[in-house]
Amino acid sequence: MFGKARLLHPTGKVDANMVRKGISRESALRLALIAVLSAASFALLYWFHFLRRSDAIFTHFFYLPIALAALWWDWKGFPVAVVLSLVLVVSHLLSGLEISLWMELVRCASFLLVGAVVAALSLSRRRLEEDLAAHAYALEERVEERTRQLQEKNRELEAYAHTISHDLTAPLVVIEGYAELLREKGGDFLGEEKEYLQRIETAVERMRRLTRSLLDYARAGAAAGEGSADVGNVLREVVMERFLDLKRKGVELEMAEDLPCIKADPYRLQQVFANLLDNALKYMGENPRPRIEVGWRAEGLAACVFFRDNGMGIEAEDLEEVFQPFHRLSTYGEPGLGIGLSTVRRLVEGWGGRVWVESAPGEGCTFFFTAPLHGSGGCGEGKPR
């Protein structure tokens, strides 16, 4: 009833006039209650001292208005204790009670002591609340500042990646063009030079893939678009794009039929599956029966999608390192920048999810990522399996 009120304007902003009116009404109610309790104290004093001619324990009632006044107004409420104490002494002298005046003075001292203690505690509490509010405000400002810095760094990283990608791609086009021209002009006159040209073209294609990976990693940290994605449809699109690679390695793919709809950008989800699939194909090893399984389970209002393969697996000490950018597991000696899985993590964290891996050497890997489940609108609902 007497707590601090937070009054909001219909637009969602704090209305200063409404706040002032709320505080004034609250102060008036508090003052009225103290007045009523003080009047009740005077009435009890008159009843027992002048009508009953006795001194009973009714004076314990005085602690109530004293404590409330000191609690609400700290030292400004302390005069209530002073007034009640003086009234008690004056009433004792006028009524001519037989009880010793020293007893009344002791009671008055206890009133003053209680008022002082409560006022000091109230003031200390108020200062702590102000300090806490100041720290909360400073923390909020710091978080906003760090967020701005992080966004600025992400923009710088994306701009840097765009620049690097463009600066590297342009010379590659020139090199590839001259190599193709040399192949056409040289024709049958080229001997072992044909092998050199093939190596040049292979290196150009590899450099193009690396620059594309760098650009994808930078874009993964940009603000995610809103929308919903059908996990099954997105995965089928990625599988169709990688169909020849899967067929060449003889990979058996098992996909749950009831994959859910999640709150995520479909393009970003496509990138996640593409990187996970490329990673599985790269580290499948010499398994005679390579296999990939994709399924999911419900975790409250989120979906946990798993991507499991039976490839070479990962050492326990490397499970977290695989998500670090530009970190490659030198044990396997596979080419690349080492940013495929770190791109996956940036993409998943971009829509508010988390990603992790469970693995053991020779037992394959199971990658998990989470995403908020979408409602029935726009995507079909599924049941976890």
Contacts in CASP RR format, 6 or more apart in sequence:
PFRMAT RR
TARGET T0000
AUTHOR 0000-0000-0000
METHOD contacts of the structure
MODEL  1
MFGKARLLHPTGKVDANMVRKGISRESALRLALIAVLSAASFALLYWFHF
LRRSDAIFTHFFYLPIALAALWWDWKGFPVAVVLSLVLVVSHLLSGLEIS
LWMELVRCASFLLVGAVVAALSLSRRRLEEDLAAHAYALEERVEERTRQL
QEKNRELEAYAHTISHDLTAPLVVIEGYAELLREKGGDFLGEEKEYLQRI
ETAVERMRRLTRSLLDYARAGAAAGEGSADVGNVLREVVMERFLDLKRKG
VELEMAEDLPCIKADPYRLQQVFANLLDNALKYMGENPRPRIEVGWRAEG
LAACVFFRDNGMGIEAEDLEEVFQPFHRLSTYGEPGLGIGLSTVRRLVEG
WGGRVWVESAPGEGCTFFFTAPLHGSGGCGEGKPR
1 29 0 8 1.000
2 26 0 8 1.000
2 29 0 8 1.000
2 30 0 8 1.000
2 72 0 8 1.000
3 26 0 8 1.000
5 19 0 8 1.000
5 22 0 8 1.000
5 23 0 8 1.000
5 26 0 8 1.000
6 14 0 8 1.000
7 14 0 8 1.000
7 15 0 8 1.000
7 18 0 8 1.000
7 19 0 8 1.000
7 22 0 8 1.000
8 14 0 8 1.000
8 15 0 8 1.000
9 15 0 8 1.000
9 18 0 8 1.000
30 68 0 8 1.000
30 72 0 8 1.000
33 68 0 8 1.000
34 65 0 8 1.000
34 68 0 8 1.000
34 69 0 8 1.000
34 80 0 8 1.000
37 64 0 8 1.000
37 65 0 8 1.000
37 68 0 8 1.000
38 65 0 8 1.000
38 80 0 8 1.000
38 83 0 8 1.000
38 84 0 8 1.000
40 61 0 8 1.000
41 61 0 8 1.000
41 62 0 8 1.000
41 65 0 8 1.000
41 84 0 8 1.000
41 87 0 8 1.000
42 87 0 8 1.000
44 58 0 8 1.000
44 61 0 8 1.000
45 58 0 8 1.000
45 59 0 8 1.000
45 87 0 8 1.000
45 88 0 8 1.000
45 91 0 8 1.000
46 91 0 8 1.000
47 58 0 8 1.000
48 54 0 8 1.000
48 55 0 8 1.000
48 56 0 8 1.000
48 58 0 8 1.000
49 55 0 8 1.000
49 91 0 8 1.000
49 92 0 8 1.000
49 94 0 8 1.000
49 95 0 8 1.000
49 97 0 8 1.000
50 91 0 8 1.000
50 95 0 8 1.000
53 95 0 8 1.000
53 97 0 8 1.000
54 97 0 8 1.000
55 92 0 8 1.000
55 97 0 8 1.000
55 99 0 8 1.000
55 103 0 8 1.000
59 88 0 8 1.000
59 107 0 8 1.000
62 84 0 8 1.000
62 88 0 8 1.000
62 111 0 8 1.000
63 111 0 8 1.000
63 114 0 8 1.000
65 80 0 8 1.000
65 84 0 8 1.000
66 80 0 8 1.000
66 81 0 8 1.000
66 84 0 8 1.000
66 111 0 8 1.000
66 114 0 8 1.000
66 115 0 8 1.000
66 118 0 8 1.000
67 114 0 8 1.000
67 115 0 8 1.000
67 118 0 8 1.000
69 77 0 8 1.000
69 78 0 8 1.000
69 80 0 8 1.000
69 81 0 8 1.000
69 115 0 8 1.000
70 77 0 8 1.000
70 78 0 8 1.000
70 80 0 8 1.000
70 81 0 8 1.000
70 114 0 8 1.000
70 115 0 8 1.000
70 116 0 8 1.000
70 118 0 8 1.000
70 119 0 8 1.000
70 122 0 8 1.000
71 118 0 8 1.000
71 122 0 8 1.000
72 122 0 8 1.000
73 122 0 8 1.000
74 119 0 8 1.000
74 120 0 8 1.000
74 122 0 8 1.000
74 123 0 8 1.000
74 126 0 8 1.000
75 119 0 8 1.000
75 123 0 8 1.000
77 119 0 8 1.000
78 115 0 8 1.000
78 116 0 8 1.000
78 119 0 8 1.000
81 111 0 8 1.000
81 112 0 8 1.000
81 114 0 8 1.000
81 115 0 8 1.000
81 116 0 8 1.000
82 112 0 8 1.000
84 111 0 8 1.000
85 107 0 8 1.000
85 108 0 8 1.000
85 109 0 8 1.000
85 111 0 8 1.000
85 112 0 8 1.000
86 108 0 8 1.000
88 104 0 8 1.000
88 107 0 8 1.000
88 108 0 8 1.000
88 111 0 8 1.000
89 101 0 8 1.000
89 104 0 8 1.000
89 105 0 8 1.000
89 108 0 8 1.000
92 99 0 8 1.000
92 101 0 8 1.000
92 104 0 8 1.000
93 101 0 8 1.000
154 221 0 8 1.000
154 222 0 8 1.000
157 218 0 8 1.000
157 221 0 8 1.000
158 218 0 8 1.000
158 219 0 8 1.000
158 221 0 8 1.000
158 222 0 8 1.000
160 218 0 8 1.000
161 214 0 8 1.000
161 215 0 8 1.000
161 217 0 8 1.000
161 218 0 8 1.000
161 219 0 8 1.000
162 215 0 8 1.000
162 218 0 8 1.000
164 211 0 8 1.000
164 214 0 8 1.000
165 211 0 8 1.000
165 212 0 8 1.000
165 214 0 8 1.000
165 215 0 8 1.000
168 207 0 8 1.000
168 211 0 8 1.000
169 208 0 8 1.000
169 211 0 8 1.000
172 204 0 8 1.000
172 207 0 8 1.000
172 208 0 8 1.000
172 211 0 8 1.000
175 200 0 8 1.000
175 204 0 8 1.000
176 201 0 8 1.000
176 204 0 8 1.000
179 197 0 8 1.000
179 200 0 8 1.000
179 201 0 8 1.000
179 204 0 8 1.000
182 190 0 8 1.000
182 197 0 8 1.000
183 190 0 8 1.000
183 194 0 8 1.000
183 197 0 8 1.000
190 197 0 8 1.000
206 335 0 8 1.000
210 336 0 8 1.000
210 337 0 8 1.000
213 336 0 8 1.000
213 337 0 8 1.000
213 339 0 8 1.000
213 340 0 8 1.000
213 343 0 8 1.000
214 337 0 8 1.000
214 339 0 8 1.000
216 271 0 8 1.000
216 340 0 8 1.000
216 343 0 8 1.000
217 325 0 8 1.000
217 339 0 8 1.000
217 340 0 8 1.000
217 342 0 8 1.000
217 343 0 8 1.000
217 346 0 8 1.000
220 268 0 8 1.000
220 271 0 8 1.000
220 343 0 8 1.000
220 346 0 8 1.000
220 347 0 8 1.000
220 350 0 8 1.000
221 346 0 8 1.000
221 347 0 8 1.000
221 350 0 8 1.000
224 264 0 8 1.000
224 265 0 8 1.000
224 268 0 8 1.000
224 350 0 8 1.000
224 351 0 8 1.000
225 265 0 8 1.000
225 268 0 8 1.000
226 263 0 8 1.000
226 265 0 8 1.000
227 263 0 8 1.000
227 264 0 8 1.000
227 265 0 8 1.000
227 266 0 8 1.000
228 261 0 8 1.000
228 262 0 8 1.000
228 263 0 8 1.000
228 264 0 8 1.000
228 266 0 8 1.000
228 374 0 8 1.000
228 375 0 8 1.000
228 377 0 8 1.000
228 378 0 8 1.000
228 379 0 8 1.000
229 261 0 8 1.000
229 262 0 8 1.000
229 264 0 8 1.000
229 265 0 8 1.000
229 266 0 8 1.000
229 269 0 8 1.000
229 374 0 8 1.000
229 379 0 8 1.000
230 259 0 8 1.000
230 261 0 8 1.000
230 266 0 8 1.000
230 379 0 8 1.000
230 380 0 8 1.000
231 259 0 8 1.000
231 260 0 8 1.000
231 261 0 8 1.000
231 262 0 8 1.000
231 269 0 8 1.000
231 296 0 8 1.000
231 303 0 8 1.000
231 305 0 8 1.000
232 255 0 8 1.000
232 259 0 8 1.000
234 266 0 8 1.000
234 269 0 8 1.000
234 270 0 8 1.000
234 273 0 8 1.000
235 255 0 8 1.000
235 259 0 8 1.000
235 273 0 8 1.000
235 294 0 8 1.000
236 255 0 8 1.000
237 270 0 8 1.000
238 270 0 8 1.000
238 273 0 8 1.000
238 274 0 8 1.000
238 277 0 8 1.000
239 246 0 8 1.000
239 253 0 8 1.000
239 255 0 8 1.000
239 277 0 8 1.000
241 274 0 8 1.000
242 274 0 8 1.000
242 277 0 8 1.000
242 278 0 8 1.000
242 281 0 8 1.000
245 281 0 8 1.000
246 253 0 8 1.000
246 281 0 8 1.000
249 281 0 8 1.000
249 284 0 8 1.000
249 290 0 8 1.000
250 290 0 8 1.000
251 280 0 8 1.000
251 281 0 8 1.000
251 284 0 8 1.000
251 290 0 8 1.000
251 291 0 8 1.000
251 292 0 8 1.000
252 289 0 8 1.000
252 290 0 8 1.000
252 291 0 8 1.000
252 292 0 8 1.000
253 291 0 8 1.000
253 292 0 8 1.000
253 293 0 8 1.000
253 294 0 8 1.000
254 291 0 8 1.000
254 292 0 8 1.000
254 293 0 8 1.000
254 294 0 8 1.000
255 293 0 8 1.000
255 294 0 8 1.000
255 295 0 8 1.000
256 294 0 8 1.000
256 295 0 8 1.000
256 296 0 8 1.000
256 385 0 8 1.000
258 382 0 8 1.000
258 383 0 8 1.000
258 384 0 8 1.000
258 385 0 8 1.000
259 294 0 8 1.000
259 295 0 8 1.000
259 296 0 8 1.000
259 305 0 8 1.000
259 382 0 8 1.000
260 296 0 8 1.000
260 298 0 8 1.000
260 303 0 8 1.000
260 373 0 8 1.000
260 374 0 8 1.000
260 379 0 8 1.000
260 380 0 8 1.000
260 381 0 8 1.000
260 382 0 8 1.000
260 384 0 8 1.000
261 373 0 8 1.000
261 374 0 8 1.000
261 375 0 8 1.000
261 378 0 8 1.000
261 379 0 8 1.000
261 380 0 8 1.000
261 381 0 8 1.000
261 382 0 8 1.000
262 269 0 8 1.000
262 303 0 8 1.000
262 305 0 8 1.000
262 371 0 8 1.000
262 372 0 8 1.000
262 373 0 8 1.000
262 374 0 8 1.000
263 351 0 8 1.000
263 371 0 8 1.000
263 372 0 8 1.000
263 373 0 8 1.000
263 374 0 8 1.000
264 351 0 8 1.000
264 371 0 8 1.000
264 372 0 8 1.000
265 351 0 8 1.000
268 347 0 8 1.000
268 350 0 8 1.000
268 351 0 8 1.000
269 347 0 8 1.000
269 371 0 8 1.000
271 343 0 8 1.000
271 344 0 8 1.000
271 347 0 8 1.000
272 344 0 8 1.000
272 347 0 8 1.000
272 348 0 8 1.000
272 369 0 8 1.000
273 307 0 8 1.000
275 340 0 8 1.000
275 341 0 8 1.000
275 343 0 8 1.000
275 344 0 8 1.000
276 307 0 8 1.000
276 344 0 8 1.000
276 367 0 8 1.000
277 292 0 8 1.000
278 340 0 8 1.000
279 340 0 8 1.000
279 341 0 8 1.000
280 292 0 8 1.000
280 307 0 8 1.000
280 309 0 8 1.000
280 311 0 8 1.000
280 365 0 8 1.000
282 334 0 8 1.000
283 309 0 8 1.000
283 311 0 8 1.000
283 312 0 8 1.000
283 313 0 8 1.000
283 332 0 8 1.000
283 334 0 8 1.000
283 365 0 8 1.000
284 290 0 8 1.000
284 309 0 8 1.000
284 311 0 8 1.000
284 312 0 8 1.000
285 311 0 8 1.000
285 312 0 8 1.000
287 310 0 8 1.000
287 311 0 8 1.000
289 310 0 8 1.000
290 309 0 8 1.000
290 310 0 8 1.000
290 311 0 8 1.000
291 309 0 8 1.000
291 310 0 8 1.000
292 307 0 8 1.000
292 308 0 8 1.000
292 309 0 8 1.000
293 306 0 8 1.000
293 307 0 8 1.000
293 308 0 8 1.000
293 309 0 8 1.000
294 305 0 8 1.000
294 306 0 8 1.000
294 307 0 8 1.000
294 308 0 8 1.000
295 305 0 8 1.000
295 306 0 8 1.000
295 307 0 8 1.000
295 385 0 8 1.000
296 303 0 8 1.000
296 304 0 8 1.000
296 305 0 8 1.000
296 306 0 8 1.000
296 384 0 8 1.000
296 385 0 8 1.000
297 303 0 8 1.000
297 304 0 8 1.000
297 306 0 8 1.000
297 384 0 8 1.000
297 385 0 8 1.000
298 304 0 8 1.000
298 373 0 8 1.000
298 384 0 8 1.000
299 370 0 8 1.000
300 373 0 8 1.000
301 372 0 8 1.000
301 373 0 8 1.000
302 353 0 8 1.000
302 370 0 8 1.000
302 371 0 8 1.000
302 372 0 8 1.000
302 373 0 8 1.000
303 370 0 8 1.000
303 371 0 8 1.000
303 372 0 8 1.000
303 373 0 8 1.000
303 384 0 8 1.000
304 368 0 8 1.000
304 369 0 8 1.000
304 370 0 8 1.000
305 368 0 8 1.000
305 369 0 8 1.000
305 370 0 8 1.000
305 371 0 8 1.000
306 366 0 8 1.000
306 367 0 8 1.000
306 368 0 8 1.000
307 366 0 8 1.000
307 367 0 8 1.000
307 368 0 8 1.000
307 369 0 8 1.000
308 364 0 8 1.000
308 365 0 8 1.000
308 366 0 8 1.000
308 367 0 8 1.000
309 364 0 8 1.000
309 365 0 8 1.000
309 366 0 8 1.000
310 363 0 8 1.000
310 364 0 8 1.000
311 362 0 8 1.000
311 364 0 8 1.000
311 365 0 8 1.000
312 332 0 8 1.000
312 361 0 8 1.000
312 362 0 8 1.000
312 364 0 8 1.000
313 359 0 8 1.000
313 360 0 8 1.000
313 361 0 8 1.000
313 362 0 8 1.000
313 363 0 8 1.000
313 364 0 8 1.000
313 365 0 8 1.000
314 322 0 8 1.000
314 329 0 8 1.000
314 357 0 8 1.000
314 359 0 8 1.000
314 360 0 8 1.000
314 361 0 8 1.000
314 364 0 8 1.000
314 365 0 8 1.000
315 331 0 8 1.000
315 361 0 8 1.000
316 360 0 8 1.000
318 329 0 8 1.000
319 356 0 8 1.000
319 357 0 8 1.000
319 358 0 8 1.000
319 359 0 8 1.000
321 327 0 8 1.000
321 329 0 8 1.000
322 329 0 8 1.000
322 341 0 8 1.000
322 357 0 8 1.000
323 341 0 8 1.000
323 342 0 8 1.000
323 344 0 8 1.000
323 345 0 8 1.000
323 355 0 8 1.000
323 357 0 8 1.000
324 342 0 8 1.000
325 338 0 8 1.000
325 339 0 8 1.000
325 342 0 8 1.000
326 337 0 8 1.000
326 338 0 8 1.000
326 339 0 8 1.000
326 342 0 8 1.000
327 338 0 8 1.000
327 342 0 8 1.000
328 334 0 8 1.000
328 336 0 8 1.000
328 337 0 8 1.000
328 338 0 8 1.000
344 355 0 8 1.000
344 367 0 8 1.000
344 369 0 8 1.000
345 355 0 8 1.000
348 354 0 8 1.000
348 355 0 8 1.000
348 369 0 8 1.000
348 370 0 8 1.000
348 371 0 8 1.000
349 355 0 8 1.000
351 371 0 8 1.000
351 372 0 8 1.000
352 371 0 8 1.000
352 372 0 8 1.000
353 369 0 8 1.000
353 370 0 8 1.000
353 371 0 8 1.000
353 372 0 8 1.000
354 369 0 8 1.000
354 370 0 8 1.000
355 367 0 8 1.000
355 368 0 8 1.000
355 369 0 8 1.000
355 370 0 8 1.000
356 367 0 8 1.000
356 368 0 8 1.000
357 365 0 8 1.000
357 366 0 8 1.000
357 367 0 8 1.000
357 368 0 8 1.000
358 365 0 8 1.000
358 366 0 8 1.000
358 368 0 8 1.000
359 365 0 8 1.000
359 366 0 8 1.000
375 381 0 8 1.000
END
